[in-house]
Amino acid sequence: MTPLALAMVQIIAQYGIPLAEQLYTKWATGANPTAQDFTDLRTLAQDNGVSAMTAELAKLNIDPKSPQGVALLALVQ
Amino acid sequence: MKQYLIALLTKDHVESLIRSGLKLVSGGLIALGTSQNNPHLTELGAALGATGLVTSLINVVEGGQDSAQPKPTAVAPKIVNTALLFLLGLSLFFTGCTVTQQKAAYNTLWSIEVTADNTYHAYVNQVALGNLRTNDVPQVTHLFNQLQAGVLLAESAVQFNTNAIAPASLVQESADFMNLINVINQKTKPTN
């Protein structure tokens, strides 16, 4: 397996598997959604461009105060 | 002749056909579910729309590869197929179960939100890595923020109205978001 394929598998595992898990946990129960379920949804819906970029910069070990970090954050303001 | 047609159908064509089919079916089911006040149909429609978003997510990852290097086609289609089958099976299984309209609406919102959020995170990840061009980021971000605001609003409506069904306009917004990312992927060139 090439390094590129490995990187791709890693990214899909990072986003694909947690995504499937997140969907499954909420779909698996037929019970009415609880207040906690709504809080989870609200928390997720409060994610925006800046918070998403900040989280991704942290994952990639890019300092948000570095010139690259500042430039990337400016794009999502 | 058949072989010639198969040779013409590239992976992009097939994906495009699948996406169009999913959009048509999901839109139709949502409209039908809303008009007949049937949460199961609406939920299934949204799940199919979410499946389209997952395809976009995989496209973002694939589209982010350096074009100078060969694409690892042996792994990606399997993952795409697995994700599609998983979500389709999941949606068919759970729409067969008896759920309240509130639960159906919640599932719809949750599917839209989780897939859109993950797609956007994968997108900005690839932008930060320099694999996707930065020109499109403001437009994608604007659409993402709009969708988030819509989900927040719908979430309140669903929470306090037990008969609520997720609005079709929100599903349309998520489809627009998905389309934009797909278009960007097709014309992607690294900025560096």
Interface residues (C-beta under 8 A of the other chain):
Chain A: M1 T2 L4 A5 M8 V9 I11 I12 Y15 G16 P18 L19 A20 Q22 L23 Y24 K26 W27 A28 G30 A31 N32 P33 D37 F38 L41 R42 L44 A45 Q46 D47 N48 G49 A52 M53 A55 E56 L57 K59 L60 I62 L72 L75 V76
Chain B: A50 V54 L57 I58 V61 E62 G64 Q65 D66 Q69 P70 P72 A74 V75 A76 I79 A83 F86 L87 L90 S91 F94 C97 T98 V99 T100 Q102 K103 Y106 N107 L109 W110 S111 E113 V114 T115 D117 N118 Y120 H121 A122 V124 N125 V127 A128 L129 T134 V137 P138 T141 F144 N145 Q148 V151 L152 E155 V158 Q159 T162
